[in-house]
Amino acid sequence: SPKLRSTIALIYDEQSKLALYTKNADTIVPIASVSKLMTAMVVLDAQLPMDESIRISTQDMDMLKGSHSRMRPGMTLTRGELLKLALMSSENRAAAALARTYPGGTEAAVAKMNAKARELGMKDTRFLDPTGLNSGNVSTAQDLVKMVLAAQGYEPIHKATTSSFQLVELSGYRPLMYVNTNPLVRS
């Protein structure tokens, strides 16, 4: 079996649809930024216009862990750019802004995330926020395989997660360069 330091692992073969290796794959744990994948799916499901301008607000700032962001309140980006940065660079304010501007607001977006998890058969998954900063966002390796397989059906998610970098032009601000947080994609 593979020498993995992780306490939880699941190696899944998409072709055979079989788990090749599992280690505590049904243990419920906080999932952090992986949460943003579900945020992206529900935003795309709602078929909201990707070219719509969204202004970053103080409401999008993380009061929980004080995570750093180069997105300042007042900056305006398109929904499409926010989606890409949430996924590619795990940008928390981008994910927060996507949920805040979802029909019915953040609460409705999180409710939809939980409904979609149930729809996908993710029985041990719960979302409390759209970013994953809340450690109450929990899942299992088995459930995450279901989420990742579902996410692959969305072209914008595939594009965002496989892009190496994104330059964002902002009126009144210097352009921001974002890189993919996954070193495998960058190399």
C-alpha angles and dihedrals in degrees: 000000000000119000100242124169090200116105089213126043143153124183109197128192109214093196097055092027088226134129106242095188133008133184118177088332093162096050112120112231140157110277102198115186095005082080089076089071090066091044089055093048095053092046090052092044089057089058092223116175109272093205094056114119116239123191117217108238135196085250088069092061118106109247092171105065102001092237116187123252133173089210108102124201106263096038112124123213133163120259088246092056091047090051092050094048093045089056103032100041100018088240106185098198090051091055091045092051091049090054094042091055093045113114104278093015133254095326091055091046092052091046088052090049090056092045091051091048089056091045089055091050094251094150098168097048129104131175124201098167139017098239105049092238087118107082087211087079097099139170144146131250088250092055093045091057087058091050095047092048090051092047091055088069090067114084095201090054092050090048094048097046093049098045115105097209146350129209112209118202112208125188109237093011136077113264113266123223115209125189129200110266089218108087091199090063092047093051 
